[in-house]
Amino acid sequence: MLNSIYTILCISICLIIGYFLNHLLGGLPASLYGMVVFTLLLHFRVCEASRVKASIAWGIKNMGVCFVPAGVGIINHYQLIKTHGLMLVTITFIGTLMVLTFVGLLFQHLENKGNAVD
């Protein structure tokens, strides 16, 4: 029980910091800033990973509930998806392929640049 309260407290503090960063910097959602802060706190051992592990595992196991609104949105916009579904899949596929290609080429470039210095 105490570990659950500790986890909720850590995540809540990170989310508050995320909202503060979002207000100052903008650009990214506050929850994303909060996740970055939470990751940094775990990395630098400010928050104890052993105390949050069970609660995080439970959250991941029950994450499917978070996707219910997306499923309802798909059902609500069925006609739009029926009309433009193939185009949406094509754009998603091409966009994903472009991002993966760019990241792969960038990684190869940086890797080769790093090996040239050695």
Backbone torsions as a table, in degrees:
resi	resn	phi	psi	omega
1	MET	NA	-43.4	179.9
2	LEU	-65.2	-34.7	178.3
3	ASN	-66.4	-35.6	177.6
4	SER	-66.1	-42.3	177.9
5	ILE	-64.8	-41.5	177.6
6	TYR	-59.8	-43.9	179.6
7	THR	-63.9	-47.2	179.8
8	ILE	-60.7	-40.6	179.0
9	LEU	-64.3	-46.2	178.9
10	CYS	-60.8	-47.3	-178.2
11	ILE	-66.6	-40.0	179.2
12	SER	-63.8	-42.9	178.0
13	ILE	-62.5	-42.9	179.1
14	CYS	-63.6	-38.1	178.8
15	LEU	-68.3	-38.9	176.4
16	ILE	-63.1	-43.9	176.6
17	ILE	-62.2	-38.4	177.4
18	GLY	-61.3	-41.6	177.2
19	TYR	-65.7	-38.4	177.7
20	PHE	-63.5	-45.6	178.7
21	LEU	-64.2	-37.9	177.5
22	ASN	-63.5	-39.4	178.5
23	HIS	-66.1	-39.9	-179.2
24	LEU	-75.8	-47.2	-171.3
25	LEU	-99.4	-35.6	-174.4
26	GLY	67.7	-164.7	174.2
27	GLY	87.1	-54.7	-177.4
28	LEU	-113.6	156.7	176.2
29	PRO	-64.4	150.1	-179.1
30	ALA	-60.5	-36.6	-179.6
31	SER	-65.2	-32.9	177.8
32	LEU	-69.8	-42.2	173.7
33	TYR	-58.7	-42.2	179.4
34	GLY	-61.7	-40.5	178.0
35	MET	-65.1	-38.6	177.9
36	VAL	-64.2	-44.0	178.3
37	VAL	-62.6	-43.1	179.2
38	PHE	-61.4	-43.1	178.1
39	THR	-61.8	-42.9	179.2
40	LEU	-65.9	-40.3	177.8
41	LEU	-64.0	-37.8	176.0
42	LEU	-69.0	-41.6	-178.4
43	HIS	-62.6	-44.1	-178.5
44	PHE	-89.1	10.1	174.5
45	ARG	59.9	33.3	172.3
46	VAL	-76.5	-43.0	171.0
47	CYS	-98.7	138.6	-178.8
48	GLU	-81.5	118.1	-178.4
49	ALA	-63.5	-34.7	-178.7
50	SER	-65.1	-28.7	-179.4
51	ARG	-82.1	-25.5	-178.2
52	VAL	-98.6	-9.3	-173.5
53	LYS	-58.9	-47.4	-176.9
54	ALA	-65.1	-42.5	-179.7
55	SER	-67.0	-39.9	178.6
56	ILE	-66.0	-41.1	177.8
57	ALA	-60.9	-41.0	178.1
58	TRP	-63.8	-42.0	179.2
59	GLY	-62.7	-40.8	178.9
60	ILE	-67.2	-40.5	-179.7
61	LYS	-62.9	-33.1	-178.0
62	ASN	-103.3	20.1	-176.0
63	MET	-66.8	-22.5	-179.0
64	GLY	-55.3	-29.7	179.3
65	VAL	-61.4	-30.9	-178.7
66	CYS	-68.0	-20.8	-176.9
67	PHE	-93.1	-0.4	178.0
68	VAL	-61.1	-45.5	178.6
69	PRO	-59.9	-35.9	177.7
70	ALA	-64.9	-40.5	177.6
71	GLY	-64.2	-40.3	177.4
72	VAL	-64.9	-39.4	177.8
73	GLY	-61.5	-39.6	177.8
74	ILE	-64.2	-41.8	179.7
75	ILE	-66.5	-39.5	-179.9
76	ASN	-66.6	-28.4	-178.7
77	HIS	-110.8	34.3	-177.4
78	TYR	-57.9	-43.6	-177.6
79	GLN	-63.7	-40.6	177.4
80	LEU	-63.1	-43.7	179.3
81	ILE	-68.5	-37.2	177.9
82	LYS	-63.1	-38.2	-178.5
83	THR	-76.2	-44.1	-172.5
84	HIS	-115.8	16.0	-175.3
85	GLY	-58.7	-45.3	-179.3
86	LEU	-63.2	-40.3	178.3
87	MET	-65.8	-40.4	178.4
88	LEU	-62.8	-43.2	178.5
89	VAL	-65.3	-41.4	179.5
90	THR	-63.7	-46.5	179.1
91	ILE	-63.0	-42.4	178.4
92	THR	-62.0	-44.7	-179.9
93	PHE	-63.1	-48.6	-178.4
94	ILE	-65.6	-42.3	178.3
95	GLY	-61.7	-43.7	178.0
96	THR	-63.9	-43.2	178.6
97	LEU	-61.9	-41.5	179.0
98	MET	-64.7	-43.4	-179.8
99	VAL	-65.1	-45.5	179.1
100	LEU	-62.1	-40.6	178.5
101	THR	-64.3	-45.9	180.0
102	PHE	-61.5	-45.3	-179.7
103	VAL	-65.3	-40.7	178.1
104	GLY	-63.3	-45.6	179.1
105	LEU	-65.5	-40.1	177.9
106	LEU	-63.5	-42.9	178.1
107	PHE	-61.5	-45.7	178.6
108	GLN	-60.6	-42.2	-180.0
109	HIS	-62.5	-47.5	-180.0
110	LEU	-67.4	-37.0	177.6
111	GLU	-64.8	-44.9	178.9
112	ASN	-66.2	-37.2	178.7
113	LYS	-65.7	-38.9	178.6
114	GLY	-68.0	-36.4	179.6
115	ASN	-72.9	-29.0	-179.9
116	ALA	-68.4	-30.7	-179.4
117	VAL	-73.8	-34.7	-178.3
118	ASP	-66.1	NA	NA
